[in-house]
Amino acid sequence: MATHRTFIATYIMGSGRNGTLYTGVTANLVARVWKHKNHAFLGFTDDHDCTRLLWFERHAWVTAAIRREKRIKTWLRDWKLALIERENPQWLDLAADWYPENDPVWIPPDEPD
């Protein structure tokens, strides 16, 4: 897996081990995950508490990332679980240490619209 620096990515957020899954795509993974963790998106991820980054894949082109996202969204749940298990068998939140939560002056990076 790649690092969490700003890059185009397809990703899977989850509510916990074997919980609700959400697949998405972004040009700024750090900012997007911050928004999921802070419930900035009303709707599915907020309703189902999908705040844990369980898997991500770096892409050079946004078209490739979108294509991968759409492909994963058609997969059976078992296939998505296997993808997560292969890369993250303990179902750790891959972004658990990305944000200095105790730093009052830290601001998450902007995400392009």
Backbone as a ProteinNet text record, in pm:
[ID]
protein_1_A
[PRIMARY]
MATHRTFIATYIMGSGRNGTLYTGVTANLVARVWKHKNHAFLGFTDDHDCTRLLWFERHAWVTAAIRREKRIKTWLRDWKLALIERENPQWLDLAADWYPENDPVWIPPDEPD
[TERTIARY]
82.2	0	87.1	39.4	112.5	97.7	169.1	156.1	31.3	3.9	-119.2	-100.1	2.8	23.4	-86.7	-97.6	-200.2	-177.5	-274.7	-270.7	-410.3	-428.5	-555.5	-566.5	-681.8	-697.5	-840.4	-850.8	-975.7	-962.8	-1069.3	-1058	-1185.2	-1171.1	-1285.9	-1284.9	-1396.3	-1419.2	-1513.7	-1505.2	-1594	-1630.2	-1733.3	-1778	-1704.7	-1633	-1560.4	-1544.4	-1484.7	-1460.6	-1592.9	-1598.2	-1716.1	-1841.1	-1822.9	-1935.7	-1973.5	-2039.8	-2082.1	-1960.1	-1960.4	-1849.3	-1896.1	-1804.1	-1828.4	-1705.5	-1724.6	-1614.8	-1623.6	-1509	-1506.8	-1378.9	-1370.7	-1253.2	-1227.2	-1100.2	-1064.8	-929	-906.5	-776.4	-694.2	-753.5	-684	-733	-667.3	-712.6	-712.1	-612.3	-604.3	-727.6	-760.9	-875.9	-1007.4	-1020	-1145	-1169.1	-1066.5	-1083	-1117.1	-1053.7	-1085.8	-1235	-1288.8	-1431.5	-1518.7	-1481	-1557.9	-1552.5	-1434.3	-1417.8	-1495.8	-1515	-1585.6	-1730.3	-1779.8	-1919.6	-1959.8	-1867.7	-1895.9	-1988.3	-1997.1	-2084.4	-2213.2	-2323.2	-2450.6	-2493.7	-2551.8	-2595.9	-2537.8	-2504.7	-2468.3	-2355.1	-2240.7	-2125.8	-2151.9	-2225.6	-2260.9	-2362.6	-2465.9	-2570.9	-2515.4	-2416.2	-2363.1	-2228.9	-2185.7	-2062.8	-1939.7	-1927.6	-1810.7	-1696.1	-1621.7	-1517.1	-1377.6	-1365.6	-1235.7	-1187.2	-1066.6	-1006.6	-951	-1011.1	-972.7	-883.6	-891.5	-813.5	-806.1	-692.5	-683.3	-580.2	-596.9	-508.9	-478.5	-352.1	-306.3	-322	-354.7	-368.9	-299.4	-248	-183.5	-287	-398.4	-501.2	-636.2	-711.4	-842.5	-936.3	-921.8	-1007.7	-985.5	-860.9	-830.9	-890.5	-884	-939.4	-1091.9	-1155.7	-1302	-1341.3	-1266.4	-1294	-1282.3	-1179	-1158.5	-1271.7	-1310.4	-1420.3	-1548.2	-1580.2	-1702.9	-1697	-1578.9	-1563.8	-1585.7	-1522.1	-1535.7	-1680.4	-1749.7	-1888.5	-1980.2	-1938.9	-2019.8	-1987.9	-1881.2	-1837.2	-1933.7	-1932.4	-2000.6	-1931.3	-2005	-1948.1	-1828.3	-1838.6	-1728.1	-1598.7	-1607.8	-1488.8	-1425.8	-1511.1	-1460.3	-1392.6	-1454.7	-1395.3	-1260.2	-1251.5	-1124.9	-1017.6	-1054.1	-959.7	-904.3	-992.2	-949	-862.5	-907.1	-833.4	-693	-678.6	-548.1	-448.2	-494	-405.7	-403.4	-511.6	-526.3	-596.9	-531	-597.6	-649.2	-594.4	-641.8	-749.3	-785.1	-888.3	-854.5	-728.8	-685.8	-735.2	-757.4	-788.3	-655.7	-637.1	-510	-478.3	-577.5	-557.3	-558.3	-545.5	-556.3	-455.9	-339	-236.2	-208.5	-298.1	-276.2	-302.7	-385.9	-433.2	-391	-326.7	-286.4	-406.7	-491.7	-618.3	-601.1	-488.2	-467.1	-397.4	-375	-310.6	-419.3	-447.3	-558.5	-537.8	-415.8	-393.4	-389.2	-399.3	-393.9	-525.3	-514.9	-631.5	-613.4	-713.6	-697.9	-678.8	-605.7	-582.9	-713	-717.6	-834.4	-845.2	-967.2	-993.2	-1057	-1003.9	-1064.3	-1206.2	-1291.9	-1431.3	-1442.7
-117.6	0	124.6	225.9	351.6	432.3	541.5	629.4	714.3	797.2	876.1	1017.8	1044.3	1176.8	1205.1	1331.3	1368.2	1296.3	1219.8	1148.7	1099	1060.3	1003.5	862.5	830	698.1	647.9	517.4	446.6	393.4	399.5	361.8	294.4	223.4	163.3	208.5	269.2	306.6	203	182.1	87.2	129.5	65.3	93.3	6.5	-93.2	-184.4	-318.2	-412.1	-543.3	-606.3	-643.3	-704.7	-618.7	-488.2	-396.3	-340.2	-228.3	-159.8	-107	-120.6	-74.7	33.6	127.3	231.4	241.4	237.9	251.1	388.2	456.8	589.7	616.3	735.8	779.4	925.8	965.1	1101.7	1139.9	1269.6	1321.6	1363.3	1356.4	1393.9	1304.8	1193.4	1093.7	1147.8	1225.7	1278.9	1364.9	1455.9	1543.3	1465.2	1371.4	1294.7	1209.2	1141.4	1057.2	1143.7	1260.4	1353.3	1386.4	1411.3	1444.2	1326.7	1205.3	1088	1073.2	1088.7	1072.5	1176.8	1293.5	1401.5	1417.9	1318.9	1314.4	1438.1	1484.8	1602.4	1569.7	1443	1400.5	1344.6	1413.4	1361.5	1252.1	1148.6	1039	906.4	822.3	683.6	667.9	730.4	708.1	764.4	872.5	929.3	840.5	797.7	713	580.6	526.4	394.3	400.2	520.8	542.8	480.7	501.5	452	552.2	536.1	631.8	570	443.5	375.9	347.8	394	364.8	223.6	133.2	-8	-50.7	20	-16.2	104.8	121	221.7	179.1	234.6	201.9	330.6	354.3	475.2	460	572	573.3	694.8	679.1	790.9	880.9	823.2	896.8	882.3	991	986.8	891.6	881.5	789	644.8	610.1	474.6	452.1	552.6	541.3	525.8	602.7	592.9	456.3	409.3	277.5	168.5	177.3	79.6	88.8	210.6	229.7	164.5	192.3	136.2	-16.3	-68.5	-214	-274.5	-217.5	-269.9	-260.9	-154.4	-138.2	-246.1	-311.7	-420.7	-555.7	-561.6	-687.6	-737	-868.1	-927.4	-881.8	-877.4	-836.4	-923.3	-1052.9	-1144.6	-1107.2	-1059.4	-1020.2	-895.6	-800.9	-679.9	-715.3	-805.8	-849.3	-916.4	-997.1	-1064.1	-962	-857.7	-752	-684.7	-652.3	-589.8	-687.5	-810.4	-911.5	-934.4	-931.3	-955.4	-844.2	-719.8	-605.4	-559.5	-584.7	-532.9	-638.8	-752.3	-864.6	-834.9	-735.7	-701.3	-593.3	-547.8	-445.4	-319.6	-281.2	-159.9	-37.7	71.1	198.2	250.8	247.6	285.7	434.4	512.8	656.4	693.1	596.4	621.4	724.2	730.3	823.1	938.4	963.9	1068.8	1209.5	1224	1356.2	1388.8	1502.7	1544.6	1603.4	1516.8	1559.1	1652.4	1642.8	1728	1859.2	1884.8	2008.8	2107.5	2210.3	2301.5	2388.9	2400.8	2485.2	2405.3	2273.4	2191.7	2201.3	2222.5	2230.6	2126.7	2044.5	1945.9	2012.8	1949.4	2009.2	2021.8	2123.4	2143.2	2030.6	2000.8	1900.8	1971.1	1953.3	2017.9	1966.5	2053.7	2014.2	1929.2
0	0	0	-62	-70.8	58.2	66.6	182.1	166.6	264.5	264.5	212.7	139.8	82.9	-21.2	-63.1	-159.4	-292.2	-333.9	-460.4	-493.8	-617.4	-663	-606.6	-550.3	-488.4	-497.9	-504.9	-481.8	-339.7	-262.9	-122.2	-72.1	39.6	106.7	252.3	293.8	432.7	492.2	621.9	686.2	827.2	879.2	1015.1	1116.7	1071.4	1158.2	1088.8	1156.6	1096.8	1052.8	925.4	864.5	875.3	893.6	903	767.1	769.2	647.3	573.6	440.6	357.4	261.2	233.1	134.3	45.2	-84.9	-180.7	-245.6	-254	-313.1	-389.4	-446.6	-521.9	-485.6	-481.1	-445.8	-503.6	-515.7	-556.8	-434.9	-314.6	-192.4	-78.8	-60	37.2	179.3	216.6	352.3	383.7	294.5	316.7	313.7	220.1	208.4	332.1	380.5	499.2	620.2	631.9	741	739.4	620.3	608.9	650.7	610.5	654	806	862.6	1007.7	1086.9	1029.8	1098.9	1051.5	979.9	935	855.2	770.7	687.3	570	534.3	425.1	483.7	463.8	509.5	413	466.3	381.2	426.8	330	357.6	458.6	433.7	523.2	662	671	800.4	871.3	800.1	858.1	909.6	840.7	875.1	947.9	985.3	1062.7	996.1	866.9	791.9	809	916.6	952.4	954.7	919.4	922.9	780.9	749.9	619.4	625.6	547.2	552.3	436.8	325	205.8	115	47.2	-58.8	-160.8	-280.8	-392.9	-468.1	-490.3	-559.1	-710.1	-777.9	-923.3	-982.4	-1102.1	-1171.8	-1239.3	-1277.6	-1352.4	-1284.1	-1278.7	-1216	-1290.2	-1421.8	-1497.4	-1453.7	-1424.5	-1377	-1238	-1153.1	-1018	-1022.6	-1108.3	-1122.4	-1177.5	-1275.8	-1333.3	-1226.2	-1141.7	-1034.4	-932	-896.3	-800.8	-853.7	-978.9	-1037.4	-1042.9	-1072.4	-1076.7	-938.4	-836.9	-700.5	-652.9	-689	-647.1	-704.6	-813.7	-869.8	-805.8	-729.5	-669.1	-562	-542.1	-428.7	-301.1	-193.4	-64.3	-25.4	-47.3	-12.5	-84.6	-206.8	-281.5	-219	-176.3	-110.5	21.9	96.5	222.8	199.3	95	62.1	24.2	-47.7	-84	41.5	134.2	259.7	339.1	352	429.6	374.4	243.3	181.6	216.8	216.1	239.6	385.8	457.8	593.4	679	705.1	770.9	911.7	977.9	1112.7	1110.6	991.8	974.6	1054.8	1052.2	1120.6	1044.6	1115.8	1050.3	997	866.8	805.2	822.6	860.9	880.9	1029.6	1116.6	1260.8	1311.8	1251.4	1300.7	1203.3	1112.7	1013	1063.9	1164.5	1205	1347.3	1365.7	1500.6	1575.5	1625.8	1685.9	1805.1	1873.2	1989.7	1955.8	1829.1	1785.8	1743.5	1825.7	1795.2	1671.6	1621.6	1504.4	1374.3	1383	1262.2	1186.8	1057	968.7	859	831.5	724.6	590	499.4	367.5	288.7	204	118.4	18.4	-18.7	-121.3	-238.7	-359.5	-476.3	-499.1	-546.8	-573.2	-695.9
[MASK]
+++++++++++++++++++++++++++++++++++++++++++++++++++++++++++++++++++++++++++++++++++++++++++++++++++++++++++++++++

